[in-house]
Amino acid sequence: MLKFGIVGCGHVAKRHAAQIASVGKLVAVCDIDEKKAADFSQVYNAKVYTDFISLLNNEPSIDVIAICTPNFLHAEQTIESLRNKHHVVCEKPMALKIFDCERMTTAAKLSGKKLFVVKQNRYNPPVEATKKLLEGKKLGKIYSVHLNCIWNRDEDYYKHSSWKGKKNLDGGILFTQFSHFIDLLYWMFGNIKNISAYGANHAHEKIIEFEDSCVASCVFYNGILGSMHFSINSFKKNMEGSLTIIAENGTIKIGGEYLNKIEYQNVKNFEIENIAEGNPANDYGSYKGSMSNHDKIYKHISDVLTKGAVNEFDGIAGLETVRIIEKIYQSANEAHY
């Protein structure tokens, strides 16, 4: 039985803990907030730590450490866990800098342990079905792709957090809200060569230290043209997470709030049918996140560690997402309008 530890006992940690029970046992949890860790522990009957290094030193039998802490802690805690001979599953974003992503992948290689970066949107049923179309060349030549992420994150979302909204701790909306969507562009269409972007803070000037809106146009290495629109200013609630593909033999739009339905399809001699409903979105009370596919993530982790399956969520996948985000922000920071 695989043994797990969780570092960071916030909202997303609950998703991890619920699925760990299906593939192994949660042995220990850690959070600097002792009450939060204790409350979490009571539910899962796990040991409590308030110091991350103490957990590593005292729990050598743990197979996998799940890093569910704020963004700015991911790199160092992942590296320390790997150096202490634990496999790691790291929540998005992998890190806030390419340099740190490279350090993480190097640590995994040197330790001989596996690094998994959570990429849950790849398991959305409409996304899986469209990926199969692309792999089967059903759409022919891809002309352009268009990503829209229009969500709501209001003042209440930020005001109770010690790290959200702070540039050096959070990173920005592309890291915290939309990195899963950017990963899909890389996973489905390859890497991006050139990006031209603009960003602005229209409605959160006294709340966050970065943009609340960003638009970008891009060209992929394979010649595909692309556009991206990111916003956390949707009125009162999330509106849309969508991806439109315009190709030689068809046009498809994956839509809904979380890329959870096929909104439009017109493909030559083919129709996507009988798509499963999929899991619900992560519901955090005052706001919602991406679809909850952590059950599939943990099944994959178990298959890799116990059956020798190929790790589809290694550090390279996470690193390339961060690379694209860095390109967008670099272009936006250099733009004047």
C-alpha positions as CSV (number, residue, x, y, z in Angstrom):
1,M,0.0,0.0,0.0
2,L,1.4,3.4,-1.0
3,K,1.9,5.8,1.9
4,F,1.2,9.5,1.4
5,G,1.9,12.8,3.1
6,I,0.2,16.1,2.4
7,V,1.9,19.5,2.8
8,G,-0.6,22.4,3.0
9,C,-4.1,21.7,4.3
10,G,-6.2,24.2,2.3
11,H,-9.0,23.6,-0.1
12,V,-7.2,21.6,-2.8
13,A,-5.6,19.3,-0.2
14,K,-9.1,18.0,0.5
15,R,-9.3,16.8,-3.1
16,H,-6.0,15.0,-2.8
17,A,-6.8,13.4,0.6
18,A,-10.2,12.1,-0.7
19,Q,-8.5,10.3,-3.6
20,I,-5.5,9.1,-1.7
21,A,-7.8,6.7,0.2
22,S,-8.5,4.9,-3.1
23,V,-4.9,4.1,-3.8
24,G,-3.1,4.1,-0.5
25,K,-3.1,5.6,3.0
26,L,-2.6,9.2,4.2
27,V,0.0,8.9,6.9
28,A,0.8,12.5,7.8
29,V,-0.3,16.1,7.1
30,C,1.5,19.4,7.6
31,D,0.5,23.0,7.8
32,I,1.9,26.0,9.6
33,D,-1.6,26.6,11.0
34,E,-1.7,24.0,13.7
35,K,-5.5,24.1,14.0
36,K,-6.0,23.6,10.3
37,A,-3.6,20.6,10.3
38,A,-5.3,19.1,13.4
39,D,-8.8,19.5,11.9
40,F,-7.6,17.9,8.7
41,S,-5.9,15.1,10.6
42,Q,-9.0,14.2,12.5
43,V,-10.9,13.5,9.3
44,Y,-8.1,11.2,7.9
45,N,-6.5,9.9,11.1
46,A,-3.1,11.1,10.1
47,K,-0.1,12.4,12.1
48,V,0.1,16.2,12.4
49,Y,3.1,18.4,11.7
50,T,3.5,22.1,11.6
51,D,7.1,22.0,10.2
52,F,7.7,20.6,6.8
53,I,11.3,19.5,7.4
54,S,10.2,17.7,10.6
55,L,7.7,15.7,8.5
56,L,10.5,14.7,6.1
57,N,12.9,13.8,8.9
58,N,10.3,11.7,10.9
59,E,8.4,10.0,8.1
60,P,10.9,8.1,5.9
61,S,8.4,5.4,5.0
62,I,6.2,7.9,3.1
63,D,6.2,7.0,-0.6
64,V,4.7,10.2,-2.0
65,I,4.5,13.8,-0.8
66,A,1.7,15.9,-2.1
67,I,2.6,19.6,-2.3
68,C,-0.6,21.6,-1.8
69,T,1.0,24.8,-0.5
70,P,0.9,28.4,-2.0
71,N,2.6,28.8,-5.3
72,F,5.9,30.3,-4.2
73,L,6.6,27.3,-2.0
74,H,6.2,24.6,-4.6
75,A,9.8,24.5,-5.9
76,E,11.7,24.3,-2.6
77,Q,9.4,21.9,-1.0
78,T,9.4,19.6,-4.0
79,I,13.2,19.7,-4.2
80,E,13.6,18.9,-0.5
81,S,11.0,16.0,-0.7
82,L,12.9,14.5,-3.7
83,R,16.2,14.8,-2.0
84,N,14.8,13.0,1.0
85,K,13.8,10.1,-1.4
86,H,10.1,10.7,-1.7
87,H,8.1,10.8,-4.9
88,V,6.2,14.1,-5.3
89,V,2.9,15.2,-6.7
90,C,2.9,18.9,-7.0
91,E,-0.2,21.1,-7.5
92,K,-0.2,23.7,-10.3
93,P,1.6,25.8,-11.0
94,M,4.8,23.7,-10.9
95,A,6.7,26.9,-9.9
96,L,6.8,30.6,-10.7
97,K,10.1,30.6,-12.7
98,I,11.5,28.3,-15.4
99,F,14.8,28.2,-13.4
100,D,13.0,26.6,-10.5
101,C,11.2,24.1,-12.8
102,E,14.6,23.0,-14.1
103,R,15.9,22.6,-10.6
104,M,12.9,20.5,-9.8
105,T,13.3,18.2,-12.8
106,T,17.0,17.9,-12.0
107,A,16.3,16.9,-8.4
108,A,13.9,14.2,-9.6
109,K,16.6,12.7,-11.9
110,L,19.3,12.8,-9.3
111,S,17.0,11.2,-6.6
112,G,15.6,8.5,-8.9
113,K,12.2,9.5,-7.7
114,K,9.1,10.5,-9.7
115,L,7.8,14.0,-10.0
116,F,4.1,14.4,-11.0
117,V,2.7,17.8,-11.8
118,V,-1.1,18.0,-11.6
119,K,-2.7,18.5,-15.0
120,Q,-6.3,17.6,-14.3
121,N,-8.0,19.3,-17.2
122,R,-6.5,16.7,-19.6
123,Y,-9.0,14.3,-18.2
124,N,-12.1,16.4,-19.0
125,P,-14.2,14.1,-21.3
126,P,-14.6,16.6,-24.2
127,V,-10.9,17.4,-24.0
128,E,-9.9,13.7,-24.2
129,A,-12.3,13.1,-27.1
130,T,-10.8,16.1,-29.0
131,K,-7.3,15.0,-28.3
132,K,-8.1,11.6,-29.9
133,L,-9.4,13.4,-33.0
134,L,-6.1,15.3,-33.2
135,E,-4.0,12.2,-32.7
136,G,-6.1,10.4,-35.4
137,K,-5.6,13.3,-37.9
138,K,-9.3,13.6,-38.3
139,L,-9.2,17.4,-38.4
140,G,-6.4,17.6,-41.0
141,K,-4.3,20.7,-40.9
142,I,-4.9,22.9,-37.9
143,Y,-5.3,26.5,-38.9
144,S,-5.9,28.3,-35.6
145,V,-6.9,27.8,-32.0
146,H,-8.5,30.3,-29.6
147,L,-8.6,30.0,-25.8
148,N,-11.0,32.0,-23.7
149,C,-10.9,32.0,-19.9
150,I,-13.4,34.3,-18.3
151,W,-13.8,33.8,-14.6
152,N,-14.7,35.8,-11.5
153,R,-12.3,36.4,-8.6
154,D,-13.6,39.2,-6.5
155,E,-12.2,41.1,-3.5
156,D,-13.5,38.6,-1.0
157,Y,-11.4,35.9,-2.8
158,Y,-8.2,37.8,-2.0
159,K,-8.8,39.6,1.3
160,H,-8.6,36.5,3.5
161,S,-5.4,35.2,2.0
162,S,-1.8,36.0,3.1
163,W,-0.4,35.2,-0.4
164,K,-3.0,35.4,-3.1
165,G,-2.7,38.6,-5.1
166,K,0.9,39.2,-4.2
167,K,3.2,39.1,-7.3
168,N,6.1,37.3,-5.7
169,L,3.9,34.7,-3.9
170,D,1.0,34.2,-6.2
171,G,2.6,35.0,-9.6
172,G,-0.6,36.2,-11.4
173,I,-3.8,34.9,-12.8
174,L,-2.0,32.8,-15.5
175,F,-0.4,30.8,-12.7
176,T,-3.1,30.5,-10.2
177,Q,-6.3,30.5,-12.3
178,F,-5.4,29.5,-15.8
179,S,-2.3,27.4,-16.0
180,H,-4.4,24.3,-16.6
181,F,-5.8,25.8,-19.7
182,I,-2.4,26.9,-21.0
183,D,-1.2,23.4,-20.4
184,L,-3.9,22.1,-22.8
185,L,-2.5,24.3,-25.6
186,Y,0.9,22.8,-25.1
187,W,-0.4,19.2,-24.8
188,M,-2.7,19.4,-27.8
189,F,-0.8,21.7,-30.3
190,G,2.8,21.8,-29.2
191,N,5.0,24.6,-28.0
192,I,4.6,28.3,-28.8
193,K,7.3,30.1,-30.8
194,N,6.3,33.8,-30.6
195,I,3.8,35.7,-28.4
196,S,2.5,39.3,-28.4
197,A,0.5,40.1,-25.3
198,Y,-1.1,43.0,-23.3
199,G,-2.2,43.0,-19.7
200,A,-4.1,45.4,-17.5
201,N,-5.6,45.7,-14.0
202,H,-9.1,47.2,-14.5
203,A,-11.1,46.2,-11.4
204,H,-8.5,45.0,-8.8
205,E,-6.1,48.0,-8.6
206,K,-6.2,48.1,-4.8
207,I,-6.6,44.4,-4.3
208,I,-3.9,42.6,-6.3
209,E,-0.4,43.4,-7.5
210,F,-0.8,42.2,-11.1
211,E,-3.1,42.1,-14.0
212,D,-6.8,41.0,-13.9
213,S,-7.0,40.8,-17.7
214,C,-4.6,39.6,-20.4
215,V,-4.9,39.1,-24.1
216,A,-2.3,37.5,-26.4
217,S,-1.8,36.4,-29.9
218,C,0.7,33.7,-30.8
219,V,2.2,31.4,-33.4
220,F,3.2,27.8,-32.6
221,Y,6.3,26.2,-33.9
222,N,4.2,24.1,-36.2
223,G,2.6,27.3,-37.8
224,I,-0.7,27.2,-36.0
225,L,-2.0,30.7,-35.1
226,G,-3.5,31.3,-31.7
227,S,-5.2,33.8,-29.5
228,M,-5.8,33.8,-25.7
229,H,-8.1,35.9,-23.5
230,F,-7.8,35.7,-19.7
231,S,-10.0,37.6,-17.3
232,I,-11.1,37.4,-13.6
233,N,-13.7,40.2,-14.2
234,S,-16.7,38.1,-15.2
235,F,-19.7,39.6,-13.4
236,K,-20.4,37.8,-10.1
237,K,-19.5,34.3,-11.3
238,N,-17.4,32.3,-13.8
239,M,-18.6,32.6,-17.4
240,E,-16.5,30.5,-19.7
241,G,-13.5,28.3,-20.2
242,S,-13.4,27.5,-23.9
243,L,-11.1,26.3,-26.7
244,T,-12.0,26.7,-30.4
245,I,-10.2,24.8,-33.0
246,I,-10.4,25.8,-36.7
247,A,-9.0,23.2,-39.0
248,E,-9.0,21.8,-42.6
249,N,-11.6,19.2,-41.9
250,G,-13.6,20.6,-39.1
251,T,-14.4,23.2,-36.5
252,I,-14.8,22.4,-32.8
253,K,-15.5,24.4,-29.7
254,I,-15.0,22.9,-26.2
255,G,-16.9,25.2,-23.9
256,G,-18.9,25.5,-20.7
257,E,-17.4,27.1,-17.6
258,Y,-14.6,24.6,-17.3
259,L,-14.0,23.0,-20.8
260,N,-16.7,20.5,-19.8
261,K,-18.9,20.3,-22.9
262,I,-18.8,20.3,-26.7
263,E,-20.6,23.5,-27.6
264,Y,-20.0,23.2,-31.4
265,Q,-18.7,20.6,-33.8
266,N,-18.8,20.3,-37.5
267,V,-16.2,17.7,-38.6
268,K,-16.0,16.0,-42.0
269,N,-17.5,12.5,-41.8
270,F,-17.3,12.3,-38.0
271,E,-19.2,13.3,-34.9
272,I,-18.1,13.1,-31.3
273,E,-20.9,11.2,-29.5
274,N,-21.7,9.8,-26.1
275,I,-19.3,12.1,-24.1
276,A,-19.4,11.3,-20.4
277,E,-20.6,14.0,-18.1
278,G,-17.4,14.1,-16.2
279,N,-16.7,15.2,-12.6
280,P,-18.1,18.4,-11.2
281,A,-16.0,21.6,-10.8
282,N,-14.0,22.1,-7.6
283,D,-16.5,24.0,-5.4
284,Y,-14.8,26.1,-2.8
285,G,-18.0,27.8,-1.5
286,S,-17.5,31.4,-2.6
287,Y,-15.9,30.5,-5.9
288,K,-15.3,27.5,-8.2
289,G,-12.2,26.2,-9.9
290,S,-11.5,23.7,-12.7
291,M,-13.1,20.2,-13.0
292,S,-12.2,17.9,-10.2
293,N,-10.3,15.0,-11.8
294,H,-8.0,14.2,-9.0
295,D,-9.4,10.6,-8.9
296,K,-7.8,10.1,-12.3
297,I,-4.6,11.8,-11.3
298,Y,-4.2,9.4,-8.4
299,K,-5.0,6.3,-10.3
300,H,-2.3,7.3,-12.8
301,I,0.2,7.9,-9.9
302,S,-0.6,4.5,-8.6
303,D,-0.2,2.9,-12.0
304,V,3.2,4.5,-12.5
305,L,4.5,3.5,-9.1
306,T,3.0,0.0,-8.8
307,K,2.6,-1.2,-12.4
308,G,5.4,0.6,-14.2
309,A,3.2,2.8,-16.3
310,V,4.8,5.8,-18.1
311,N,4.5,9.1,-16.2
312,E,2.4,11.4,-18.3
313,F,2.7,14.3,-15.9
314,D,6.4,14.7,-15.3
315,G,8.3,17.9,-14.8
316,I,8.7,18.6,-18.5
317,A,5.0,19.1,-18.9
318,G,4.9,21.5,-16.0
319,L,8.0,23.3,-17.1
320,E,6.7,24.0,-20.6
321,T,3.5,25.5,-19.2
322,V,5.5,27.9,-17.1
323,R,7.7,28.7,-20.1
324,I,4.6,29.8,-22.1
325,I,3.3,31.9,-19.1
326,E,6.7,33.6,-18.8
327,K,6.6,34.4,-22.5
328,I,3.2,36.0,-22.1
329,Y,4.1,38.0,-19.1
330,Q,7.4,39.2,-20.7
331,S,5.6,40.4,-23.8
332,A,2.9,42.1,-21.7
333,N,5.5,43.8,-19.5
334,E,7.3,45.2,-22.5
335,A,4.1,46.4,-24.3
336,H,3.1,50.0,-24.2
337,Y,-0.4,51.2,-25.1
